[in-house]
Amino acid sequence: MNKFVIKNIVILSLILGVILGLLAPVPYVGMAALFGALLLAAPVVMVYLIMDSKLDLTTAKDSILTGALVGFCTNFSFSVTYAVLMAILAKGFQYTTNYFLTAMITNSPIWLLFVFIIFIGVLCAVTNAFTGFLTYYVINFIRDMYEKQHPKD
């Protein structure tokens, strides 16, 4: 992969993480946003870039590395956006959707939040690496089925 593709992957992942982080404080939508950040971020970004002809997954290694990069970047921007938004909502409006998490965000030192974000980022990178690999497998399966139904003469 070249730097242009990696830059596109990182930018799209950060944007997706910010969008999901802004949706996370909404009751019931927050769990879906967290689920999307944990598992579905890599397939969404990869399929978008493939359909935009900016990404071509040639090996399983590319799909795993792309999924891990998407997962970590998405989780990082999701966590930072969510932490800032929940701190503002908790201090300014006394609003919380998860009391334990809000108490941890508002009362913990910054270094502890950063360590927690990195830990969850690694977990998210692993899960998205797996879903990125599944995306690669499904895309290749669909391509093979299409080529079988439409042979080149």
C-alpha atoms as a printed R data frame, in Angstrom:
    type eleno elety resid chain resno       x       y       z
1   ATOM     1    CA   MET     A     1   0.000   0.000   0.000
2   ATOM     2    CA   ASN     A     2   1.190   3.488  -0.732
3   ATOM     3    CA   LYS     A     3   0.984   6.610   1.421
4   ATOM     4    CA   PHE     A     4  -2.025   7.974  -0.453
5   ATOM     5    CA   VAL     A     5  -4.124   4.887   0.336
6   ATOM     6    CA   ILE     A     6  -3.014   4.863   3.967
7   ATOM     7    CA   LYS     A     7  -3.882   8.560   4.285
8   ATOM     8    CA   ASN     A     8  -7.356   7.918   2.844
9   ATOM     9    CA   ILE     A     9  -7.875   4.990   5.207
10  ATOM    10    CA   VAL     A    10  -6.851   7.023   8.257
11  ATOM    11    CA   ILE     A    11  -8.951  10.069   7.316
12  ATOM    12    CA   LEU     A    12 -12.079   7.998   6.629
13  ATOM    13    CA   SER     A    13 -11.555   6.037   9.845
14  ATOM    14    CA   LEU     A    14 -11.187   9.190  11.914
15  ATOM    15    CA   ILE     A    15 -14.318  10.703  10.364
16  ATOM    16    CA   LEU     A    16 -16.278   7.495  11.010
17  ATOM    17    CA   GLY     A    17 -15.069   7.441  14.614
18  ATOM    18    CA   VAL     A    18 -16.121  11.048  15.205
19  ATOM    19    CA   ILE     A    19 -19.580  10.377  13.751
20  ATOM    20    CA   LEU     A    20 -20.009   7.277  15.908
21  ATOM    21    CA   GLY     A    21 -18.674   9.148  18.955
22  ATOM    22    CA   LEU     A    22 -21.233  11.905  18.465
23  ATOM    23    CA   LEU     A    23 -24.024   9.313  18.245
24  ATOM    24    CA   ALA     A    24 -22.840   7.296  21.264
25  ATOM    25    CA   PRO     A    25 -24.430   9.423  24.060
26  ATOM    26    CA   VAL     A    26 -27.908   8.875  22.585
27  ATOM    27    CA   PRO     A    27 -29.645   6.088  24.550
28  ATOM    28    CA   TYR     A    28 -29.886   2.764  22.677
29  ATOM    29    CA   VAL     A    29 -28.052   4.250  19.692
30  ATOM    30    CA   GLY     A    30 -24.823   4.266  21.713
31  ATOM    31    CA   MET     A    31 -24.627   0.483  21.836
32  ATOM    32    CA   ALA     A    32 -25.086   0.266  18.081
33  ATOM    33    CA   ALA     A    33 -22.392   2.918  17.611
34  ATOM    34    CA   LEU     A    34 -20.009   0.990  19.851
35  ATOM    35    CA   PHE     A    35 -20.814  -2.233  17.984
36  ATOM    36    CA   GLY     A    36 -20.130  -0.425  14.711
37  ATOM    37    CA   ALA     A    37 -16.772   0.840  15.972
38  ATOM    38    CA   LEU     A    38 -15.772  -2.577  17.313
39  ATOM    39    CA   LEU     A    39 -16.756  -4.747  14.364
40  ATOM    40    CA   LEU     A    40 -18.133  -2.938  11.349
41  ATOM    41    CA   ALA     A    41 -15.735  -0.039  10.829
42  ATOM    42    CA   ALA     A    42 -13.242  -1.977   8.716
43  ATOM    43    CA   PRO     A    43 -15.773  -3.480   6.288
44  ATOM    44    CA   VAL     A    44 -17.482  -0.110   5.813
45  ATOM    45    CA   VAL     A    45 -14.246   1.761   5.056
46  ATOM    46    CA   MET     A    46 -12.800  -1.047   2.939
47  ATOM    47    CA   VAL     A    47 -15.917  -1.493   0.803
48  ATOM    48    CA   TYR     A    48 -16.206   2.272   0.332
49  ATOM    49    CA   LEU     A    49 -12.587   2.571  -0.823
50  ATOM    50    CA   ILE     A    50 -12.874  -0.474  -3.082
51  ATOM    51    CA   MET     A    51 -16.018   0.911  -4.719
52  ATOM    52    CA   ASP     A    52 -14.248   4.274  -5.101
53  ATOM    53    CA   SER     A    53 -11.322   2.440  -6.809
54  ATOM    54    CA   LYS     A    54  -8.795   3.694  -4.269
55  ATOM    55    CA   LEU     A    55  -8.104   0.358  -2.584
56  ATOM    56    CA   ASP     A    56  -7.342  -3.012  -4.093
57  ATOM    57    CA   LEU     A    57  -6.968  -5.892  -1.672
58  ATOM    58    CA   THR     A    58  -4.598  -8.330  -3.307
59  ATOM    59    CA   THR     A    59  -3.588 -10.421  -0.292
60  ATOM    60    CA   ALA     A    60  -5.053 -11.472   3.016
61  ATOM    61    CA   LYS     A    61  -2.207  -9.631   4.732
62  ATOM    62    CA   ASP     A    62  -3.354  -6.341   3.167
63  ATOM    63    CA   SER     A    63  -6.888  -6.880   4.414
64  ATOM    64    CA   ILE     A    64  -5.739  -7.703   7.946
65  ATOM    65    CA   LEU     A    65  -3.422  -4.694   8.161
66  ATOM    66    CA   THR     A    66  -6.072  -2.409   6.677
67  ATOM    67    CA   GLY     A    67  -8.664  -3.689   9.137
68  ATOM    68    CA   ALA     A    68  -6.340  -3.176  12.094
69  ATOM    69    CA   LEU     A    69  -5.495   0.365  10.993
70  ATOM    70    CA   VAL     A    70  -9.154   1.217  10.470
71  ATOM    71    CA   GLY     A    71 -10.098  -0.280  13.837
72  ATOM    72    CA   PHE     A    72  -7.467   1.573  15.834
73  ATOM    73    CA   CYS     A    73  -8.060   4.938  14.171
74  ATOM    74    CA   THR     A    74 -11.838   4.629  14.421
75  ATOM    75    CA   ASN     A    75 -11.672   3.688  18.079
76  ATOM    76    CA   PHE     A    76  -9.233   6.475  18.890
77  ATOM    77    CA   SER     A    77 -11.417   9.207  17.401
78  ATOM    78    CA   PHE     A    78 -14.579   7.545  18.793
79  ATOM    79    CA   SER     A    79 -13.154   7.450  22.311
80  ATOM    80    CA   VAL     A    80 -11.794  10.987  22.290
81  ATOM    81    CA   THR     A    81 -15.042  12.401  20.882
82  ATOM    82    CA   TYR     A    82 -17.165  10.412  23.320
83  ATOM    83    CA   ALA     A    83 -15.014  11.362  26.331
84  ATOM    84    CA   VAL     A    84 -15.088  15.079  25.532
85  ATOM    85    CA   LEU     A    85 -18.817  15.043  24.774
86  ATOM    86    CA   MET     A    86 -19.690  13.103  27.942
87  ATOM    87    CA   ALA     A    87 -17.514  15.399  30.079
88  ATOM    88    CA   ILE     A    88 -19.353  18.420  28.673
89  ATOM    89    CA   LEU     A    89 -22.764  16.795  29.132
90  ATOM    90    CA   ALA     A    90 -21.967  15.583  32.665
91  ATOM    91    CA   LYS     A    91 -20.465  18.837  33.942
92  ATOM    92    CA   GLY     A    92 -22.713  21.248  32.072
93  ATOM    93    CA   PHE     A    93 -26.078  19.499  31.957
94  ATOM    94    CA   GLN     A    94 -25.779  16.656  34.543
95  ATOM    95    CA   TYR     A    95 -26.665  14.169  31.788
96  ATOM    96    CA   THR     A    96 -25.274  10.672  31.646
97  ATOM    97    CA   THR     A    97 -26.171   7.484  29.803
98  ATOM    98    CA   ASN     A    98 -23.723   5.288  31.714
99  ATOM    99    CA   TYR     A    99 -22.976   6.466  35.220
100 ATOM   100    CA   PHE     A   100 -19.836   4.353  35.727
101 ATOM   101    CA   LEU     A   101 -18.272   5.374  32.422
102 ATOM   102    CA   THR     A   102 -19.151   9.035  32.907
103 ATOM   103    CA   ALA     A   103 -17.700   8.991  36.434
104 ATOM   104    CA   MET     A   104 -14.522   7.425  35.092
105 ATOM   105    CA   ILE     A   105 -14.226  10.029  32.338
106 ATOM   106    CA   THR     A   106 -14.857  13.017  34.595
107 ATOM   107    CA   ASN     A   107 -12.849  11.881  37.654
108 ATOM   108    CA   SER     A   108  -9.875  10.006  36.179
109 ATOM   109    CA   PRO     A   109  -6.545  11.592  35.370
110 ATOM   110    CA   ILE     A   110  -5.848  12.200  31.689
111 ATOM   111    CA   TRP     A   111  -3.015   9.656  31.546
112 ATOM   112    CA   LEU     A   112  -5.337   6.891  32.782
113 ATOM   113    CA   LEU     A   113  -7.933   7.754  30.133
114 ATOM   114    CA   PHE     A   114  -5.200   7.703  27.494
115 ATOM   115    CA   VAL     A   115  -4.044   4.235  28.629
116 ATOM   116    CA   PHE     A   116  -7.654   3.007  28.561
117 ATOM   117    CA   ILE     A   117  -8.174   4.418  25.060
118 ATOM   118    CA   ILE     A   118  -4.997   2.706  23.811
119 ATOM   119    CA   PHE     A   119  -6.037  -0.604  25.407
120 ATOM   120    CA   ILE     A   120  -9.495  -0.500  23.841
121 ATOM   121    CA   GLY     A   121  -7.892   0.669  20.571
122 ATOM   122    CA   VAL     A   122  -5.782  -2.490  20.430
123 ATOM   123    CA   LEU     A   123  -8.870  -4.602  21.101
124 ATOM   124    CA   CYS     A   124 -10.732  -2.755  18.358
125 ATOM   125    CA   ALA     A   125  -7.785  -3.204  15.982
126 ATOM   126    CA   VAL     A   126  -7.829  -6.968  16.543
127 ATOM   127    CA   THR     A   127 -11.577  -7.320  16.002
128 ATOM   128    CA   ASN     A   128 -11.517  -5.105  12.916
129 ATOM   129    CA   ALA     A   129  -8.522  -7.017  11.544
130 ATOM   130    CA   PHE     A   130 -10.676 -10.129  11.713
131 ATOM   131    CA   THR     A   131 -13.682  -8.453  10.083
132 ATOM   132    CA   GLY     A   132 -11.344  -6.960   7.470
133 ATOM   133    CA   PHE     A   133 -10.154 -10.461   6.652
134 ATOM   134    CA   LEU     A   134 -13.765 -11.654   6.422
135 ATOM   135    CA   THR     A   135 -14.488  -8.755   4.072
136 ATOM   136    CA   TYR     A   136 -11.572  -9.831   1.869
137 ATOM   137    CA   TYR     A   137 -12.882 -13.393   1.839
138 ATOM   138    CA   VAL     A   138 -16.450 -12.332   0.971
139 ATOM   139    CA   ILE     A   139 -15.290  -9.969  -1.792
140 ATOM   140    CA   ASN     A   140 -13.153 -12.693  -3.350
141 ATOM   141    CA   PHE     A   141 -16.034 -15.172  -3.073
142 ATOM   142    CA   ILE     A   142 -18.361 -12.755  -4.865
143 ATOM   143    CA   ARG     A   143 -15.736 -12.091  -7.572
144 ATOM   144    CA   ASP     A   144 -15.253 -15.823  -8.110
145 ATOM   145    CA   MET     A   145 -18.988 -16.417  -8.380
146 ATOM   146    CA   TYR     A   146 -19.314 -13.543 -10.864
147 ATOM   147    CA   GLU     A   147 -16.433 -14.869 -12.977
148 ATOM   148    CA   LYS     A   148 -17.999 -18.356 -13.021
149 ATOM   149    CA   GLN     A   149 -21.339 -16.974 -14.190
150 ATOM   150    CA   HIS     A   150 -19.757 -14.602 -16.742
151 ATOM   151    CA   PRO     A   151 -16.794 -16.421 -18.297
152 ATOM   152    CA   LYS     A   152 -14.498 -14.467 -20.576
153 ATOM   153    CA   ASP     A   153 -14.464 -15.778 -24.122
